[in-house]
Amino acid sequence: MKTIFEKSNGVCGVSVGDIEQLSESGISESFFREKGIGLPQLSELDVMRHYKELSDRNFCIEKGFYPLGSCTMKYNPKVNELLANLEGFNNLHPLQSDDDAQGALELMYNLQEKLKQITGMDAITLHPAAGAHGELTGMMIVKKYFEVKGESQRKKVIIPDSAHGTNPASAKMCGFEIVEVKSNEKGQVDIEALKNLLDDSVAAIMMTNPNTLGIFEENVIEISKLMHNNGSLLYYDGANFNAIMGWTNPALMEFDIVHINFHKTFSTPHGGGGPGAGPVGVKEYLKEFLPYPIVEKENNKYYRNYNIKHSIGKVRAFFGNFGVLVRAYAYILMMGDNLKLASADAVLNANYLKEKLKYNYELPYDYPCMHEFVLSGEKQHAQGVSTIGIAKRLMDSGYHPPTVYFPLIVHEAIMIEPTESESKEVLDNFADTMIKISEEIEKNPGEVLKSPKTTTVKKIDETLAARQPDLAFK
Ligand SMILES: *Cc1c(COP(=O)(O)O)cnc(C)c1O
């Protein structure tokens, strides 16, 4: 492994100048190193080739199909990168005065207005830097709301068993007790089970709709009414907004709070832990609880309003990742009414693939899906190759594997999200490959288990990699 990732041939690629001059720089000599720390040494050209070589080994959407369910690895228009890199945006400092930053504040204000339309909410905060961060912000708002209302006994948050793992984690971090509600045979929240959980200790429900099975909760309005009649709030996990844009929204479903993921739906590439944004929208009665500042407009001037009565405070030192906001705004303007078509295509593509694959792989919830669907590899598992083996085999055909073993309520889960940006040809080729793998497993599972053969790193010990990560150059 070292030979691939780590190199050093003793050639020095940089010159730090005269050591005497360093002494004149005013830095105290006590800070000087006495001996080198053994950093790798290579010429400039070798360094460049090394990184290019490493980047070629990465898989990315620019290289191929990336159907990672729930993660929305779609194509993001490159022009938005250009816009985010405009000097006026890129060189802005968060401590500049409002007067100095009118253009940026206008963009943020307009973006808030667009998000109000898209989500149906009454106010937006652009602070949270990720989906889970948005959830945390939302849960902090729920907590403060009930404190101010004098209902601090509401300590429970209900979460469906199909939920994304960040939901219980975020609620728990705010001190809530997590109560799970089961899904019924249609993969939706079991209403009777929900009714049994309701009393005055319940603060909120966190729901994803479409849920993580890619299925739209048909009884969502009934659920909203039940929760509101119980004096509880509804939180909408809108990470996968590309399923519904322009067709419906959380306000129409009577939710109180929502977060959306710019780094899934709104044109920021993700994966690898790069910057993202998870703006949160709330209904009018929760506006006074948002983190400060909020961008507002008065007499044609934009300003940061710090005066928010019951604000939960800051959730981030400054405004979120600004470049991500620029991309989202550009994307929303560029798409215009076509946002609706993007969602239609995302749903169409998912249903098309689902119908092609359901004869070779089990489809535990055989209903029309939204932007994604979940197969089960149980049949293949019984034939000797579990889902992870199918994922590895796909890599040999140049595909990024789908999400596997999530959601937890499906055994041997294979969660596929083709996204709106792929063509029929790509989907057909992927389906052919998946079908071919299922046939290979029937005939010769041992051969399938030999994959991946084409990748730099073959089968890895994931436990060891997580427990004892080897990250440093040595
Ligand atoms: C991705 C995702 C999240 C978390 O978003 P991050 O930005 O990764 O924190 C939450 N819920 C759902 C349904 C998601 O798909």
Ligand as a Chemical Component Dictionary entry (heavy atoms), coordinates in Angstrom:
data_LIG
# 
_chem_comp.id                   LIG 
_chem_comp.type                 NON-POLYMER 
_chem_comp.pdbx_formal_charge   0 
_chem_comp.three_letter_code    LIG 
# 
loop_
_chem_comp_atom.comp_id 
_chem_comp_atom.atom_id 
_chem_comp_atom.alt_atom_id 
_chem_comp_atom.type_symbol 
_chem_comp_atom.charge 
_chem_comp_atom.model_Cartn_x 
_chem_comp_atom.model_Cartn_y 
_chem_comp_atom.model_Cartn_z 
_chem_comp_atom.pdbx_ordinal 
LIG C1 C1 C 0 -27.949 12.443 3.782 1  
LIG C2 C2 C 0 -29.085 12.367 4.689 2  
LIG C3 C3 C 0 -29.032 12.987 5.949 3  
LIG C4 C4 C 0 -27.782 13.632 6.544 4  
LIG O1 O1 O 0 -27.201 14.617 5.776 5  
LIG P1 P1 P 0 -25.660 15.023 6.018 6  
LIG O2 O2 O 0 -25.455 16.236 5.219 7  
LIG O3 O3 O 0 -24.857 13.853 5.550 8  
LIG O4 O4 O 0 -25.478 15.258 7.477 9  
LIG C5 C5 C 0 -30.170 12.941 6.726 10 
LIG N1 N1 N 0 -31.287 12.315 6.311 11 
LIG C6 C6 C 0 -31.369 11.699 5.113 12 
LIG C7 C7 C 0 -32.640 11.041 4.696 13 
LIG C8 C8 C 0 -30.269 11.705 4.262 14 
LIG O5 O5 O 0 -30.353 11.093 3.071 15 
# 
loop_
_chem_comp_bond.comp_id 
_chem_comp_bond.atom_id_1 
_chem_comp_bond.atom_id_2 
_chem_comp_bond.value_order 
_chem_comp_bond.pdbx_ordinal 
LIG C1 C2 SING 1  
LIG C2 C3 SING 2  
LIG C2 C8 DOUB 3  
LIG C3 C4 SING 4  
LIG C3 C5 DOUB 5  
LIG C4 O1 SING 6  
LIG O1 P1 SING 7  
LIG P1 O2 DOUB 8  
LIG P1 O3 SING 9  
LIG P1 O4 SING 10 
LIG C5 N1 SING 11 
LIG N1 C6 DOUB 12 
LIG C6 C7 SING 13 
LIG C6 C8 SING 14 
LIG C8 O5 SING 15 
# 
